[in-house]
């Protein structure tokens, strides 16, 4: 797998996990004692790109506690913070989808003998 393909595939996979994590936070916004999380992967993915496709594909990302303010019921979800993170994660995901589509169109054009 080429580096570009590996980076796009991994960005899609990891940003999907980030979106699901934020959705889970929002779904548990009123759950007593629930501890909000963020999916951390962008720095590791950026570093792995310099090491090649195999390193990129090995980036797993990790859920990390979100050190938000604790509410009276012990919950640490900030709806504002989660909505902001959700929007950022959606932009990252959409960018990865656009990159994938562009990459696929390039491959298709080359296969068909068309100029890029």
C-alpha positions in Angstrom: 0.0 0.0 0.0 1.3 3.4 -0.9 1.9 6.1 1.8 -0.8 8.3 0.5 -3.4 5.5 0.4 -2.3 4.3 3.9 -2.6 7.8 5.3 -6.0 8.4 3.9 -7.4 5.1 5.0 -6.0 5.5 8.5 -7.3 9.1 8.7 -10.8 7.9 7.8 -10.7 5.0 10.3 -9.4 7.1 13.2 -11.5 10.1 12.5 -14.6 7.8 12.5 -13.5 6.6 16.0 -13.2 10.2 17.1 -16.7 11.0 15.8 -18.1 7.9 17.6 -16.3 8.9 20.9 -17.8 12.4 20.8 -21.3 11.0 20.0 -20.9 8.7 23.0 -19.9 11.7 25.2 -23.0 13.6 24.1 -25.2 10.6 24.6 -23.9 10.3 28.2 -24.0 14.1 29.0 -26.5 13.5 31.8 -25.2 10.1 33.0 -24.0 10.4 36.6 -20.2 9.7 36.9 -19.6 9.4 33.2 -16.1 10.5 32.3 -15.8 12.1 28.9 -13.1 11.0 26.5 -11.3 12.3 23.3 -9.8 10.1 20.6 -6.2 11.0 20.3 -4.4 10.1 17.1 -3.5 13.2 14.9 0.0 13.7 16.3 0.8 10.0 16.1 -0.5 9.8 12.5 1.6 12.9 11.5 4.7 11.4 13.0 4.0 8.0 11.3 3.7 9.5 7.9 7.4 10.3 8.0 8.2 6.6 8.6 6.1 5.1 5.8 2.9 3.2 5.1 3.4 0.3 7.5 4.0 2.8 10.4 0.9 4.8 9.3 -1.3 1.6 9.3 -0.1 0.7 12.8 -1.3 4.0 14.3 -4.2 2.9 16.5 -5.1 6.1 18.4 -6.2 5.9 22.0 -9.2 7.2 24.0 -7.9 9.7 26.5 -9.8 11.3 29.4 -11.1 14.7 28.7 -10.2 16.8 31.8 -13.3 18.9 31.7 -14.9 20.4 34.7 -16.7 17.9 36.9 -20.4 18.5 37.4 -22.2 17.9 40.7 -23.1 14.4 39.5 -19.5 13.5 38.8 -20.0 13.8 35.0 -17.2 15.5 33.0 -19.0 16.0 29.7 -19.1 19.6 28.4 -21.7 19.8 25.7 -20.1 22.9 24.2 -16.7 21.2 24.1 -18.1 18.0 22.7 -20.1 19.8 20.0 -16.9 21.7 19.0 -14.8 18.6 18.9 -17.6 16.8 16.9 -17.5 19.6 14.3 -13.7 19.5 14.1 -13.7 15.7 13.8 -16.4 15.9 11.0 -14.3 18.4 9.1 -11.3 16.1 9.4 -13.4 13.1 8.3 -14.8 15.0 5.3 -11.3 16.1 4.3 -10.1 12.5 4.4 -13.1 11.5 2.3 -12.4 14.2 -0.3 -8.7 13.1 -0.4 -9.7 9.5 -0.9 -12.1 10.5 -3.8 -9.4 12.6 -5.4 -6.8 9.8 -5.0 -9.3 7.3 -6.5 -10.1 9.7 -9.4 -6.3 10.0 -10.1 -5.9 6.2 -10.2 -8.9 5.9 -12.5 -7.6 8.6 -14.8 -4.2 6.9 -15.1 -5.8 3.5 -15.7 -7.9 5.0 -18.5 -4.9 6.8 -20.0 -6.3 10.3 -19.3 -4.2 13.2 -18.2 -4.6 14.3 -14.6 
